[in-house]
Amino acid sequence: MPIAAPISRLIRSTSGAVAIETAAILAPLFLILLGSLQFSLYVIECERLGTTVYELSSSRQAELTDRSQNEVAATLCQQIALVEECPHTIRVQLAPLLSYPSIGTQVDENIFDPGSAGTIMLLRTEAAMISFIPGVGRLPIRATAIYMRS
């Protein structure tokens, strides 16, 4: 058999060159595979959080105005999967848009003001998604919505 001869020579080879070459090729390919998987999961989690924030600000406003900040965080956590200790680590900020210049750019979890009817509101959320790639820390996922409270 013409195929069996090279395979048997490879098995009997003691030089180790093939093993080193295989390891040199497979390690970067494995990291590329992990990176692609991590990026795909990151995009999915960002989309899930963004969709939930949009739904809360449009068709489910009562859940924002009638609930506490922790309950809103728990609602968001039901939709995202890759955030450790989600109800405790997700940050939710709700404030009238007019106060935005004094709020700052970071999501401040101490601000949760449901406002009154007719007020333009700003809803911002932020969480840290787990990463399984060595050397990469937690990945921030954020979502923002501006809406008029009905």
C-alpha positions in Angstrom: 0.0 0.0 0.0 1.5 3.3 -1.0 -0.2 5.3 1.9 0.8 2.9 4.6 4.6 3.3 4.1 4.8 7.1 4.8 2.5 6.7 7.8 4.6 3.8 9.3 7.8 5.9 8.7 6.1 8.8 10.5 5.2 6.6 13.5 8.7 5.1 13.6 10.5 8.5 13.3 12.5 9.5 16.3 13.6 13.0 15.2 10.6 14.8 16.6 10.5 17.4 13.9 7.0 16.5 12.9 5.7 16.9 16.4 7.4 20.3 16.8 6.1 21.5 13.5 2.6 20.3 14.3 2.7 22.0 17.7 3.9 25.2 16.1 1.0 25.2 13.7 -1.7 24.1 16.0 -1.1 26.5 18.8 -1.8 29.7 16.8 -4.7 28.0 15.0 -6.2 27.1 18.4 -5.9 30.7 19.6 -7.6 31.9 16.4 -10.4 29.5 17.0 -10.8 30.7 20.6 -10.7 34.3 19.5 -13.4 33.7 16.8 -15.6 32.0 19.3 -15.1 34.7 22.0 -15.8 37.5 19.4 -19.0 35.7 18.3 -20.3 35.3 21.9 -19.4 38.9 22.6 -21.5 40.2 19.7 -24.4 38.0 20.7 -24.3 39.2 24.3 -24.1 42.9 23.2 -27.1 42.3 21.0 -29.1 40.6 23.7 -28.4 43.4 26.2 -29.2 46.1 23.6 -32.4 44.4 22.6 -33.5 44.0 26.3 -32.7 47.7 27.0 -34.6 48.8 23.9 -37.6 46.7 24.9 -37.6 48.1 28.4 -37.5 51.6 27.2 -40.2 51.2 24.5 -42.9 48.6 25.2 -42.1 47.7 28.8 -41.7 51.1 30.5 -43.7 50.1 33.5 -41.0 47.7 34.5 -38.6 50.6 34.7 -40.9 53.0 36.6 -42.5 50.5 39.0 -39.4 48.5 39.9 -36.3 49.0 41.9 -32.8 49.2 40.3 -32.0 45.6 41.5 -35.2 44.3 39.9 -34.4 45.9 36.6 -30.9 44.4 36.8 -32.4 41.0 37.4 -34.7 41.5 34.4 -31.6 42.3 32.3 -29.7 39.3 33.7 -32.4 36.9 32.5 -31.5 37.8 28.9 -27.7 37.7 29.1 -25.8 34.5 30.0 -22.0 35.2 30.1 -21.8 37.6 33.0 -20.7 36.2 36.3 -22.8 37.0 39.4 -25.0 39.1 37.1 -27.5 40.8 39.4 -24.6 42.0 41.5 -22.2 43.0 38.7 -24.4 44.7 36.1 -24.8 48.4 36.5 -28.0 50.1 35.6 -28.5 53.9 35.4 -31.8 55.7 34.8 -32.0 59.5 34.8 -33.6 62.4 33.0 -31.7 63.3 29.9 -31.4 66.9 31.0 -29.2 65.9 33.9 -26.9 64.0 31.6 -24.1 66.7 31.4 -23.7 66.4 35.2 -23.8 62.6 35.1 -20.5 61.8 33.4 -19.5 59.1 30.9 -19.3 56.2 33.3 -22.4 54.3 34.3 -23.1 55.4 37.8 -25.2 52.8 39.6 -26.2 55.3 42.3 -28.4 57.1 39.9 -31.8 55.6 39.4 -34.5 58.2 38.9 -37.6 57.0 37.0 -38.6 60.6 36.2 -42.2 61.8 35.5 -44.5 61.5 32.5 -43.3 63.4 29.4 -39.7 63.4 30.6 -37.0 62.4 28.1 -35.1 59.6 29.9 -31.6 58.1 29.5 -31.2 54.4 30.4 -27.6 53.0 30.4 -26.4 49.6 31.4 -23.0 48.0 31.6 -21.7 44.6 32.6 -18.4 42.6 32.3 -18.6 39.5 30.2 -16.3 36.6 31.1 -13.5 35.8 28.7 -11.9 32.4 28.2 -8.9 33.6 26.2 -5.7 33.7 28.2 -4.5 37.2 28.9 -7.8 38.9 28.0 -9.7 40.3 31.0 -13.4 40.8 31.3 -15.0 42.3 28.2 -17.4 45.3 28.8 -20.8 45.1 27.3 -22.9 48.2 27.2 -26.3 49.4 26.1 -28.0 52.8 26.0 -31.5 53.9 25.3 -33.1 57.4 25.2 -36.9 57.5 25.3 -39.8 59.7 26.4 -41.5 58.4 29.5 -45.2 57.9 28.9 
